[in-house]
Amino acid sequence: MNDDFERTRRYRYEAPDGRAALVLTSPVHPSASDRRPGLAHWRDLTVDPALAGLEPGRPYPRQAEIETAADPDGDRRPALPARLLPVAPAWHPRLPLLAGLALDERTSSAYLWTADHDAGTVRTYLQVAAATGLTALGPSGSTPLTWLGDGRIALLTAADVPRTPPSEEAHEWRPIAFEATGPAFVSFEPGEEALLSLAGTVVTVVDTADGTAHALTPPLLVRQLAGTEEGGLFLEHAHPAAGTPDRHGLRWTRSCVHRDGGRLVPAPATAGEEGRTAPHGPRSAGEGRPDGDLVPGNMTRHDIDTGFGQGRLTVVPRGDGSWLLWIRALREGEQPSPGIPAFLAGARHGVAILDLPLYWPDDAVPKLIHHQVTGAVARAVALLTEARRGAVVVGGHSFGATLALYALAHLETLAGAIAHSGCYNRTLTPTGFHYERRTLWAATDMYREFSALEFATRLTRPVLLVHGAEDRNTATPSDQAVELYRAVVATGGQARLVLLPDEGHTFRSREAMRTIVEEHHDWLERC
């Protein structure tokens, strides 16, 4: 088998004037051994306290270089720091300069570097402990630093927000009481102050001539930092009194601050769209498809009518054995990915992806969803067996796992199932799930219908459950897979449970991908 999980990808961060580009070559899938120690978790976010920010979304680059039109052979390319952080650089608006962040291996913290790509020189500022903040949650191409004038750079630095040490009073016995008046949803998840202690940052300005730094803001949770046309700074940061919470429970507001400091003022309505210097995001040297997805050359596609819309079946024929029919549940308005996940593209068996949009109105009843799911899966099975004889095993990830198990429970034409990172007891998510926005008490039948624990007695063909041992998604802790495994076995079924160390809701490491490929292959051979 070709080891697709050793693949690398090149990312180009181009200067606004097109004269230069920072090119990073990174593995698509990092090794599990590359995972930095000391990571912390806040709700479903993974935080690196040493960077005062989220764990980088991309693997650390193996190689980094600056390409320029004036120096095509690379004779004067500056030697960049060895351990660049996978964040977008900041390009000077007029001079041949860029700035970025690198990792100090001795302290595990980040530091600022600048490069002159005409002169071929690099300068580092190890005395400034830089941070990434929450810029990974910002718009595509967001960067935790920006140029201010010719010789000043604004960046995020770690805020001094120590965790409250335990006091002597904490050892005294005292009751813990909560009180609330509904209707409202009560959550016991950690509050914003806990995230501030892990990823709180201060906007700081560094003078590139002498390396001096001075802070502009109090500690904030920042997801976007950019310069404005007026020479100030635009910030998007968390504020408990702002707008509607996002899926992490954070509320965001927009502010501006003068380049020399002062109080934060509300940003104009156009700030962040027109009134600031737009960050320049990466451009992949490939087709621009999502990380980890592949586009095999022998794919065929078929439309699947759900009765309310069009699903799509993408078929990649391989071998002469079983098929794996993988369900991807599409949200409203979501478009199917042009590729297929790497762990399926690297398979040694036939694979088909069913991109399945569901019509799920506010007053949906189980029968409405039942016909869409079973009808689409049945048509997909018919197309696969018509193309080549072989058993069909259904699978999916997250809510796709729920749909795969549901299909197995209701269609005798399926030989088994593979479920990744699913929620199998919907009573533990009583305030809504995926398409369903009603509560458990308002739509009890829907919750029971899509809880695999409720129909475990109907899972009479083999079920493989794969789950990240560190899944921090509040709906899908690894206990969900453990309990369904026990339920299937207890009711007389056959099940296998595979827990992947250090993996979260989605799987990233090469080791995990290889394990999944082998587990899938062995399971299809047995079904």
N, C-alpha and C positions, 0 to 999 in steps of 0.2 A: 504493500500500500504506500503510495506517495504521502509523505508527511506534510500535509498542507498547513499544519499548525506551526511550522518553522518559517512560514512566509513573512516577508517584511513589506512595508509600504512606505513610500516617500510622500512627504507632505511639504508643499511649497507655501511659505508665507511671503507674499510679494510686496515690495515697497509700493507706495501709492503712485510714484512716477514711473514704475516699471524698470528702473535701472538696476535693481538688485532683488535677490530673493534669499531667504533663509530656508534651507532644505534639510529636513529631518528625516532620517531613515529609522523606522521603528518596527519592532515585531508586531504583527497583528494580534498575536496572543502572547502575553508575557509568561514567563515561567513562574510557577508557584514560589520558587526561591527568591524571586524579585520583590515579593511583597514586603513592604517596610514594617518593622516591628512597632509596637506601641500605638496602633490604630485604635480609635475610639468610635463609639456609635451614638448618634443622636437620632432617635426615631428610626427612619430608614436611610439616613445619611451616614456615610463612613467618613470620618474626619481624621486627618493627620495632624495631631497637636503640634508637632515640630514645625509644620508649615503654616500653622494657624489657618488651616483651610481644608477643603475637601480633598480626599484622595484623588490624585490626578486621574482624569477619565481615560487617558491614553497611556500606553506603556512608555517608559523612559526611552529616548532615542539611543540607538547604537552608534549612530554617526550623525554629525551636524556640520554643515559648511555653508558659506555664503557664496552664492554665484552672482557674478556681475557681467553685464554686457561689455564693459570696458576691459575685463580680464577673463576671457573665455577659457584660457588654459589653466587658470587658478594659480598663477605664479605669485600673486600678492594676497591670496586669501588668508585672512587672519586665523590664527589657531584659537578656536573657541574653547571655553571651559569643557572639561571632559564629561561632566554630568549635568547636561542641560535639563531643566524642567520642561515637560511637554505642554507649555503654555505659549500663546501667541506673543510675538515680540512687539515692541513699540518702535515705529519708524519715525525719525525726525521729519517734520514736514518740508524742510528745505535743504538740510545738510546730509551728507552721505553717512548718516549715523543710525544705528539701531540699538535697542536695549532689550535685555531679557533677564531671566532668572536662572540660576544654576544651584546645584545642591552642594553644600559643604559636607563632605563625607565625615569629617571629624566631629561636627556638632549636629549633623542631620538636619540643619536648618538651611534656608535658602538665602542667597545673596544676589546683589545686583551686578550685572556686567554691561558694558557698552562696547561697541565695535565701530571703527571707522573703516568702511569697506573700500574706500579709495586708498587710504594710507596703509591698510592691512594691519591695523593695530587693535588691540583689545585691552580694556582696563577693567579691573574688578574692584568691588567695594565690599570687602569681607566684613567691615565694621558695621554694616547696616543689615540687621536681621529682617529680611524681606518675608512677605507672606503672600499666600494665594487667595485667602478669604473664601467667599462663596461664588467667585467668578465663574466656576464651572456650571452654575445655575443660570448664568446670564445668557444673553443672545450669542449666537454662533460667532466665534472670533473674539469674544470678550477677553481682555488681558488685564492683569492686575497692576499695570504701570502705563504711564503715558508721558510724553515730553511736554514741558512747559517752557517755551522760549528756547534759546540756544544752549544754555548750560544748566538747565534744571529739569529734574525728572520727578514726577509724582508717582508714588507707588504705595502699596499696602505694606505695613509692618505689623508685627505681632503686638497686640494690645496687652497691657499688663492687667489682666483680669483674673487674679488668682481664685482658685476654688476656695470656698469658705472652709477653713479647717474645722474639724470637729472640736467643739468646746466641752468643757467639763459638764455643762448643763445637759449636753446631749446624752450623757450616760444616766441621767435621772429618768425614772419612770414617769411617763406622761401619756395621756390618751391622744390618739390622732383622730380628728373629726373632720368631716366634710359635710357641706350642706348646699343644696341647690334647689331651685324652683324651675320646673319645666313649663312648656316643652323645650327641651334642649338635650344635646348629646354631651355626656360627661366623658372626659378623657383624663387618664392618669399618666399620660406621656410626659417626658421631661419638658420643662418650659424653656422659653427663649433664653433665659439667663444661663441655663446650662450650656447651650450652644455658644453663647457669647464667651464663656470661659474657655471653650475649645477653639473657636474660630473667630473670635473678635479681633478686629483689625483697626488700625489708625491710619488715616491718609497722611503720608509724610512726604516732604519735598527734600530731595538730595541735590546739593550743588555738585555738579560733576567735576569742577575744578579742584576743590579741596576735600570733597567727601562729607562735608558737614550736612547734618540733617535736622529738620525741625518739623514737628507735628502740626497738622492743620485741624484735626477733628478729634472729638472724643471717641472712645471705642464704639465701633459699629459692626454690623453684619452686612458686608458689601458684596453685591453680586455684579455690579457694573461700575467701571471707573473710566472716564474719558475727559479730554479737554473740550472746552467750548470755544466758539469763534471769538468770544470776548476775552479769551485768555484765562478764564477761570476753570473750574472743575465741575463736572457733572457726576453725581453719584446716584445709584439706585441701591437703597439699603432697607433693611427690615425695620418696621415700626409697628408696635402692637396696636396702634389706633388707626392704621391705614387699611383701606379697602377690604377686598375679599381674600381670605387665605388661599394659598396655592396648595398643591397636593401634599406638601410637607408640613402644612399648618402655619407657614410664614406669610406675613403681610408685608407688602413692599410699597415704599414711597420714593419720590425723586426729589433730590435737593441739589443746590449749587453752593459752592463755597469759593471765595476769592482765592487767588493763587498764593496770597501771603497770609491766609488764615482768616479767622473771623467766624461768626456764627453761620450755621447752615440756614439757607433760605429756600423756600419751595421753588422747584424748577418750573420754568414756563411750560405750558402745555406741549410745545413742540420740542422741548429738550429731550434728547435721546433719540430723536428721529432726524431733525434737520439742523438743530442748533449746536451740534457738537461734532468733533472730528470722529468720523466713523472708524471703528477698529477694522483692521484688515485681517480676515480669517484665513484659515489654511485652504489650500486647494490641493487635493490629492492628485498624484501623478497617474492614478488609475481612472476608473470610470466614475468616481465620486459616489460609489455605492456605500452603504453603511459598513462600519468596521466589522470584519469577520464574515460578511456575506460574500458568496461566490456566485458567478454566473456561468455555469457549465454551458458548453457549446451545443450540446445535444438535447436541450430542453424543448418540450412541446407544451402548448397551452390550450386549455379548453374552458369555455364559459360554462358556469353552473348556475342555473336559474333557481333561486331560493323561493320564488313565489312573490317576493317583495323587492328583489334586487338581483344583481349579478355577482356571483362569486367567481373565483378563478382557480382552476386546477393546473398546476405546473408539474409536469412529469419529467423525471430524469431516469430513463431506463438503464438498469445495470444488471448483469448476471441473468440467471434464469430461476431464481428462487422467490422468496416472499417479497411483498411490497410493504413499505412503511408509508402510511398515509398520515401526514402531519398537518394538524389543523392550526391555523393562525386566526384568532378572533380579531376582526377589525372593528375599531371604534367608529362612531359616526363621522363620516368625512375622511377617514384615514385611507390612504392609497396603499395597495400591496407593494411590498419591496420587490425590486427587479431581480434580486438574487435569492439564494437560499442560505440558511445558516451553515457555517463552516463544518459543524459536526455532522450535518446531513450531506453536504457536498463531498465530504471525505468518506462516505459510506461505501461498502462493498455490495450493496443490495439496491434494488430499485426503490426510488424515493419519489413521492408526490406531495406537493404542498397545496393544501386547500385553504385559500384566503377566503374567509367566511364572514361577510357582513350580516348582521342580524337586525331585523326589524323588531324593536323591543319598546313599544310605546309605554306611556306612564301607567296604563291600565292593562298591561300584558297579563295573560293567563298562561299556565304551563302548556296547554295544548297548542297555542300559537307558536311557541318557541320549539316545541317538540317536532312539529312538522318541518320547520325550517332546517333544524339540525339533522334529523334522521333522513329527510329527503335529500339534502345536499350530499351527505356522506354516502348514502345508497347510490346516488348517481355517480359519485366519484369511484366507488368500488366497481360499479358496472363498467366504467370506462377503463379502469386498470386491468380487470380480468379479461376484458375484450381485447386489450392490447397484448396481454401475455398472461397465461395461466399462472397462478401462484396465490398463496394465502395472503390476506391483507391484514396487517396489524395497524391499528390507529394510534396516534400519539399527539401530544401537544404540550405547550409550556404555559404555566400560570392559568389564566382562564381557559386557554386552549386545552390544558390538561383536564379541566372539568368537562369540557365538551367531548373530549376523546373518551373519557370514562362513561359519560352519558350515552354516547353512541354505542359503545360496547355493550352496555346494559340493555339496549333496545334493538340491536341488529344482529341476527344470527349469522350474517355473512362475514363478520369480523372474527379473526382468529385470536386476538389478544390486544393488549394496549400497553403503551409506554407513556408515563405521565411525569413531567418535570415541574417542580416548584409550584404545585397547586395548592388551592384551599379546598379542603374536602369536607369541611363542616361549616356551613354558612351561618349557623346559629352563633358562631364566634365572631361574625362580622355583621352584627344586627342592624347597623345603620346604613347599609347599602353595599353593593358590589358591582364592579364592572358596569354593565348596562343598567342594572336595577338600582333605582334611587329611592324606592320605598323602604320603610323599616321592616324588620322581621315581623312586627305585630300587625303591620298593614298589609303584608303580602306573604303570609306564612307559607302558603302553598308553593310559592316560587322559591323560597329559601330551602324548603325540604326537597323540592324537585331537583335542585342543583347542588345538593350535598351528597357527595359520593358515599358518605357513611350511611345515609338513609337507604341507598340501593345497593349496599355491599353484597347482599344475598344474590343479586343478579349479575355480579361480576364473576361468572362461572368459567371464564377463560383466562389464561395467564396475564398477570398485571405486573409490569416493572415500574417501580417508583424511584425516581432520581431526584435528590434534593440537596441544596447547599446547606452544609452544617451551620453556616453563619448567615442564613437568610434573615435579614432584618426587616423585610416587608411585614408590616403589622398584620396582614391577612394571611401570610404564608410562612410562619415559623416552621422549622423542621419537624416540630411535634405533629403537624398536620399529616405529614407522610408516615410518621411512625404509627399514628393511630389508625390510619386507613390500612396500612400493612397488617396490623393486628386484627382489624375487622375482617379483611378478606380471608385471612387464614382461619379466624375463628368460625367463619360461616362455611368453611369447607373449600374455599378457593385456593388458587396457587398464586403466590406473590413473591417478588424479590425487591428488597429495599437497598438502595445504594446511597449513602451519605457522602458528600464530597467535602473534605476538610478545607477550611479557609475560603470556601466559595459562598457567595451571597445568592440573591434571587436570580441573577443571571450568572452564567459561568464564563470565566475569562481565561484561566491559565491553560497552557498547553497540556499540562498533565491531566486536567479535568476533561479537556476536549478528547484526548486520546482514550481516556477511560470510557467516556460516553460512546465513542465509536465502537469500541470493543464490546461494551455491554449491549448496545443496540444489535450488533451483528449476532452475538451469541443468543440473544433473546429471539430474534427472528428465525434463527436456525431451529429453535426449540418449539416455536409456536406452530 
